[in-house]
């Protein structure tokens, strides 16, 4: 083949790129054996008139007003077996204007990364690794957030899981068995302490107030309140925050810290 014109661009095409199994990884314009044109996300994809998305609310003690994060998605290859839903743009709105400049800059950069295509899941780890020098805070459920940017990364992670780009790691059978054994042993040990304390009190001198019916009723109410508090929580009351999943689910058994949520243990 003789080239008579100036070469402006080139692309290396492998023989396997036209195989049906490689169709999801093909670039825009690649035709499969079935004749379907599979389009992947890239910066030249034009924005449709209408996008689907979701809005998430971030209420942080660091801000007086809540942040509302909206992530809009584009649907590629709609109606085909190669249909994909990919993030296209992100917006953050709030009444608090103190951080307006960095919020606008961050949303524009993340939107540009979304439209560029490829693997955008790295944004989650990069944002969640940002720490506030003033200290973080705990969300509802006992999850620790080191900064407001880290919670933004948590929101993006939640959205990417919803559209299928990220998946929760599955615990193997050994990890599930270890977590169940540690939890059962910890709960059995915590139950023994109140029983031992009641036995010691019964063997010693009991004051007249506690000996009365009113004292017994008050003690039963207190025990019932403690039991209700323990049962309402997903993890034991004495659990501390996990350094891996940031959930208050770490207990100490036999001198070893073990997370009841993700299975992380300092003992390996």
Secondary structure, DSSP 8 states (H G I E B T S, - for coil): ----S---------GGGGSGGGGGG--TTEE-TT--EE----TT----S--EEEEEEE--TT-SS-EEEEEEEEEESTTSTT-EEEEEEEEEE-S--TTHHHHHHHHHHHHHHHHH-S--THHHHHHHT---TT--EE-TTSBEESSHHHHHHHHHHHHHHHHTS-------HHHHHHHHHHHHHHHHHHHHHHHHHHHHHHHS---HHHHSHHHHHHHHHHHHHHHHHHHHSSS-TT-EE-TTT-BEEEEEETTEEEETTT--BTT-
